[in-house]
Amino acid sequence: MAAKERKLTVARAMAEAMAQEMRIDEHVFVMGEDVGPLGGVFGNTRGLFEEFGAERVRDTPISETAFMGAAVGAAADGMRPIVELMFVDFFGVCFDAIYNLMAKNTYFSGGNVNVPAVIMTSTGGGYSDGGQHSQCLYGTFAHLPGMKVVVPSNAFDAKGMMTAAIRDNSPVVYMFHKGLQGMGWLGTEAGATVNVPEEQYTVEIGKAATVSEGEDVTIVSLGMGVHHSLHAAAQLREQGVSAEVVDLRTLVPLDRDHIVNSVKKTGRLVVVDEDYQSYGVSGEIIASVVERDMSILRSPPQRVAYPDIPIPFARHMEQWALPNAEKIVTACLKATQNDE
């Protein structure tokens, strides 16, 4: 008899992974703003305080510098902290602890001091929260050596990648998109709520996944962009264009082989990224292909990314700037109609 399907939101999947790891490893604990009785602003620590108490689920003062520094020290001393940076936009006030300490200390110590910390942080806009609460900043963290960076697009990956991140001896930046969490007030992409096994499992850090097969064009994305890409692929099918959608899942390490192999099949590449267009993930993906073998491209690569502007508060302006399925369709049609 087949197991009964059990659909979870991304937030519930994250909380389940943390709880399961906390039950088997007393060194794992959680801290951050409102992660305790409230269960996290985005619901991703719900139920942990009731099971594990204030000793292992610690609400912190509003001082990212203080609790991020505490996480570095705890990890270096043998603990496995999961620390929430509520909005990735707040990274500026604690980046010294994140990058000059957490990311570099293993290197500085000649490999003698591991820093097994997980920073979980929310990304993404679309709900009119202004430029201080709506960025993705994937490229900012991926650019800096010493940290692994993961971006789940659905609940199955969210649980498996959280488990893998907690067990990893490197610092891992776990970036979850607010629009995928399952929080009603934010609006949620339905495709992110999927079947999630109750037992523990891991999703390997550093492995991309093809989530929709196609022959004519490869669309590479991450997080919310994966769902925009899938919607675009459905529209393209109606126009006779077969699009393959690749979910990066991990930015560091980046699965360049998977990307290149997909483009070898389709001959065309469109990259979708909610982070800023310049100096970011979209350019790195394109470079990964053209540096490997430019001859596999039948047309110039296309990008659908956030323009290089502060994120507007006004809804119509923010929606104008965000990637969406219609923009992806346009880019794919350009790629397929302009073969060299």
N, C-alpha and C positions, 0 to 999 in steps of 0.2 A: 504494500500500500504506500503510495507516495505521501511524503510529509506534507502536512497542511501548510499552505502559504501564510507567511507572517510578515505583513508589510509594516515597516517602521519609517518614521521620518528620519532625516539626517540627525537632528538633535537627539532623538531617542537612541539612535544607533551609537552615537558618540558616547552618551551616558552609559549605555550598556557595556561598551568596550572598557570604559574606565572602571566601572564597578567590578567587572570580571577580573581585571588585572589587579585591582586593589584587594580582592579576596585572596589571591594566591601570592601576592608579594607585598609584604608590610612596608617596603621601602617606597611604594608609590603613594603619593598624596597630591592633593589639588589645592591651589590657592589663587586668589584674584578677587576682583571687586564683584560682590553680589553672587558668588558661586555657592554660598551656603544655603540658608533656608529658602531664599528666592529661587534657587536652582539655575541661576544664570539668566542674564537678560534675554538670551536667545534659546534658553531651555536645555542647553547641552550638559548641565550638571544636575538636572532634576533627579531627586531621589537619593543622591549621594550623601547629603548631610544627614538624612534620616537614618541611613544604614551605618555610616562610618563616623559620624560625630564631628565636633569642631576641631578635634586634634588633627584629623586627616583631610578635612574639607574646610579650609581656612579663608574666611572673609578677611580682606586686607583693607588698610586705609587707602584713600585715593592718592597713592604715590607709586606710580609705575616704576620709578627709579629704585625705590626701596624694595618692592617685592620681586622685581626682576633680578636685582643684585642678590637677594636672599636665595632665589632659585639657583643662581650660579653656584653659590657657596654650598647649598644643600646637595646639589648634584655632584660637585667635586668631592664631597665628603661621603658619597656612597648612597645617597637617596635618589629617587627618581621622581622629581617634581613635574607636575603638569600645571603650568601657570597660564592663566588667561589674560591676554592683552585685549580688553573688551572690543576696541576698534583698532584695526591695523594703523589707522591714521594717527594714533597716539604714540607711534614708535619713536617719534623724535625726542620725547622727554626721557627715554630710557635706552637709547641706542648704544650708549657706551657700554652698559651692562650686557646688552645682547651681542653686539659685534666685537668690541674690544676685549670682552671677557668670555662670554659663553661660546662664541664661535672659534676663538683663537686659543683658548687655554690648553686644549689637547696638543696643539702644535707647539705652543710655547714650552710645554712640559716635556717635549720629546716623546710624546705618546704615553707618558706615565700617569697622567690625570685625565680620565674620561669625564665628560660633562653630559650625562644622559638626561637631558631636560626636554620637555615638549612645551613649546609656546603655541597655544591655540588662539587664533585671532580671527575676527570677523572681517569680511571684505564685501565690497560691492555696494552699488546704489540702486536707483530706480524707485525710491520711495520718498524723495524730497527731504533728505536729511542734511543737505548742504555739503560743502567741500571739505569739512573737517570730519565727516563720518561716512563717506561714501566711496573712498578709493579702494583699489585692489592692490596696487604696489607689489605685484608678483615679481616684476623685474628688479625692484630694489633689493629684495631679499635673495633672489636667485643669483644676483650679480656678485654677492660677497661670499668668498670661500669659507668653508668650515661648518656650514649649516646645511642639512637636508631640508628640502621644501616640498610639501605635498599639498595637493588641492583636489579633494574628492568632489565628484559631481553627483553622487547618489548615495543612498543609505548603506548599501552593501559595501561599497568602497570606503565609506566613512568609518564603519566599524572596523573593517580589516586593516585599514591604514592607521587608525588610532592605536590598535593593538600593536601593530608593527612599530609605530613611532615610540610607544612607551618602552618597548623591549630593546630599542636601538641604543647603542652606547654613544652615538653622536647626538648633538642637539638637533631637534627637528622642529621646523616651523610648520604648523598645521593650520592652513588657511581655509576657512569655511565661508561660503557665500551666504549672506543673510537671506537671500531670496530662495534658498534651497532648504532652509532649516525646518520648515513645517510650522512656523509661527504665523497664525492667522492674520495678525495685524500688519505683517510685512508683505503678505501675499506669497504664495509658494508655487514653484514649478511642480506640477503634478508628477512629472517623470522622475523626480528625485526620490519619491517615496516608493520603495521597491521591497521585494522579498529579502529578508535578512535572517540567516540561520541563528538559532538561539545559542548554539555552541560557539566556542572561541575559534577564531581563524585569523589569518593574516592575509593582507594583500601586499605583495612584494613592493617595497619602495624602489623606484627606478624602472618600472615597467609600464609602458603605455598600453592602451587597449583599443582595438577597432570595434566600435559600437554599432556601426552600420556599414555593410559592405557596398562597394560601388566600383565603377569602371572608368568614369570619365573625369573626375576631379577629386582630389583629396582635400578635405576640410579638417584642419588641425585646431583644436581648442582645448579649453580647460574650464572647470567650474560651471558657472551659468552658461558660458559660451557653448558648451557641449549641447545643451538643450536648444539654444537658438539654432545651432548647426543642424540638429536632427529635424527641427521644424522646417528649416530651409531645404534639407534633403527631400522631405516629403513634397514640398512645393516644386522642387526641381524635377522630381519623377513625373509629375503631371505635364512637364514641358519636354520630357524625353531625355533628361540629363540624369545620369546615374552618379550620385555623389557618395564617396566613402568618408565616414566621419571617424576621426581618431581623437580619443580622449587621452590627453597627456598624463593625467593623474599625478605625476611627479614632475617637478621642474628641476630639482637637484637630487640625485643624478638624472639627467635627461636621456630618454630613450631615443637617441638619434637614429639608431638602426631601424626601429619600427617606423619612424617618419619616412626615412629614405625608401624603405621597402614599399610603403604605400604609394609614394610618388612614382616609383619605378613602374608600378602597375597602371597608374592613371595618367601620368605625364603632366599633371597640372596641380597647383598648390594654392589654397586659400587659407590664410591663418586668421583666426578670430580671437581677440583678446580684449577684455574689459579694462585692462591697464592702459596707461598712456602709450601712444603709438611709437614715439621716438625713443631710441636707446633701450628697447625693452624685449619682451618675449617674442613678439612677432618677427622682429629683425633677426633674432637668434635662430628661430626655426628656419627661416629662409636661408640664412647663412649655412646652417647645418646641411641643407640640401645642396646648395650651389657649390660649396667647398668640397663636397664628396664627389659629385658628378653632375655638372651642369647640363650634360647632354641628355639627361632623362627628362628635362623640362621641355614641353612642347609649346609653352607660352609663358610670359613673365608671371612670377608669383604675385598674388594679390593679398592685401591686408585689410581687415575690418577691425579697427581698434578704436579706443577712446581718443578723441582729438587732444592735442596738447594745450588744454585750457583747464583752469580750476573748475571743478564740478559745480554746475549751477544749482541753486536751490529751487528755482521755479520749475514746476513739473514739466511743462511743455519744452523748456530749454534742455532739461536733463534728458528727457526721452529723445530729443533730437540728436543728442550727442552719443547716447548709448548704442552699442552694437545690437542688432536685431536680425530676425530671419530675413526680412526684406532686403537689408543691406548685404547680407551674405548671398542671397540669390543673385543680386545684381553683380557681385564680385565673381561668382561662379560662372555666370553667363558670359561675362567679359573674358574670363580665363578660357572658356571652351570655344568662344567665337573668334578669338584672336591668336590662333595657333601660328607659331613662327614657321 
